[in-house]
Amino acid sequence: MNLHFNILEKEEIKIFIENENNKLTETESNLDIAINKTNEIKRQQFNLIKEKLIELYGAENTNELVNNEKPFVGLHKVFLDYFIGNPEKINESSDADNKWETYFYDKINNRGNDGTFRLKINIQNDLVTSFQLR
């Protein structure tokens, strides 16, 4: 009777492991589907943004921006993340009527390690006002 019990227990453990492996496989598949859908939505959003920028600024200027050749004066700051990426550093200040931000990109490691950045973008009230490229 003891031997019979051990065989049943081992069989139940084997079935449990198979079920857990099946759940894991299904979860991995669902995760892959979710990642693919997320990437597709990002592509669609990027294309919509690009179409709107072309409508607003023209194809030539938009292509320069998309190719990361220059920040675009007058561009809303939310587009910077899409075209340039997240800044490494942000300085902020404001008064009752305005908010100023400076985004810094691509830190230069020099002897003095003075915190010099290759690209500095000035933003006022969420719109790019100017940039400096070193």
C-alpha positions in Angstrom: 0.0 0.0 0.0 2.9 2.4 0.7 4.4 1.7 -2.7 1.1 2.4 -4.4 0.8 5.7 -2.5 4.3 6.8 -3.6 3.5 6.0 -7.3 0.3 8.1 -7.1 2.2 10.9 -5.4 4.9 10.9 -8.1 2.3 10.8 -10.9 0.5 13.8 -9.3 3.8 15.8 -9.0 4.6 15.0 -12.6 1.1 16.2 -13.7 1.5 19.3 -11.6 4.9 20.1 -13.2 3.5 19.6 -16.7 0.6 22.0 -15.9 3.0 24.6 -14.5 5.2 24.3 -17.6 2.2 24.7 -19.8 1.2 27.9 -17.8 4.7 29.2 -18.2 4.7 28.6 -21.9 1.3 30.4 -22.2 2.6 33.3 -20.1 5.7 33.6 -22.3 3.5 33.6 -25.4 1.2 36.2 -24.0 4.2 38.4 -23.0 5.6 38.1 -26.5 2.2 39.1 -28.0 2.0 42.1 -25.6 5.5 43.3 -26.5 4.8 43.0 -30.2 1.5 45.0 -29.7 3.3 47.6 -27.7 6.0 48.0 -30.4 3.3 48.3 -33.1 1.5 51.0 -31.1 4.8 52.9 -30.7 5.4 52.6 -34.4 1.9 53.9 -35.1 2.3 56.8 -32.7 5.7 57.7 -34.2 4.2 57.7 -37.7 1.3 59.9 -36.5 3.7 62.3 -34.9 5.9 62.4 -38.0 2.8 63.1 -40.2 1.7 65.9 -38.0 5.3 67.4 -37.9 5.4 67.2 -41.7 2.0 69.0 -41.9 3.3 71.7 -39.5 6.9 72.1 -40.5 7.4 70.5 -43.9 9.0 67.2 -44.9 12.6 68.6 -45.2 12.7 70.0 -41.7 10.9 67.0 -40.2 13.4 64.6 -41.9 16.3 66.6 -40.3 14.6 66.3 -36.9 13.8 62.6 -37.4 17.5 61.9 -38.4 18.6 63.7 -35.1 20.4 66.3 -37.1 19.1 69.2 -35.0 16.6 70.1 -32.4 13.7 72.0 -33.7 12.9 75.5 -32.4 9.2 75.7 -31.8 8.8 72.0 -31.2 6.9 70.9 -28.1 9.2 69.3 -25.6 7.3 65.9 -25.6 8.7 65.3 -29.1 12.3 65.5 -27.8 11.9 62.1 -26.1 10.9 60.6 -29.4 13.6 62.2 -31.5 16.6 62.7 -29.2 15.8 60.6 -26.1 15.8 61.4 -22.4 18.0 64.2 -21.3 20.9 63.3 -18.9 20.2 66.5 -16.8 17.4 69.0 -16.5 17.5 72.5 -15.0 14.2 74.2 -14.2 13.1 77.6 -13.1 9.9 79.6 -13.2 8.1 82.7 -12.3 4.4 83.5 -12.2 4.0 83.5 -15.9 6.7 81.3 -17.4 8.5 78.0 -16.9 12.0 77.6 -18.2 13.8 74.3 -18.6 17.2 73.4 -20.0 17.8 69.8 -21.2 21.3 68.6 -21.4 22.4 65.7 -23.6 25.7 63.8 -24.2 28.0 64.7 -21.4 31.6 65.3 -22.4 34.2 63.7 -20.2 37.0 66.2 -20.1 40.0 66.8 -17.7 38.1 69.2 -15.4 35.0 67.0 -15.5 33.1 70.3 -15.4 29.8 68.8 -16.5 30.0 70.1 -20.1 27.4 68.6 -22.4 27.5 68.4 -26.2 23.8 69.5 -26.6 21.9 72.0 -24.5 18.2 72.7 -25.4 16.4 75.7 -23.9 12.6 75.3 -23.4 10.1 78.0 -22.3 6.6 77.0 -21.5 7.0 73.6 -23.0 8.3 74.8 -26.4 11.9 74.6 -27.6 13.3 78.2 -27.9 16.9 77.5 -28.8 19.8 75.0 -28.6 23.5 74.9 -28.4 25.6 72.2 -30.0 29.3 71.9 -29.1 
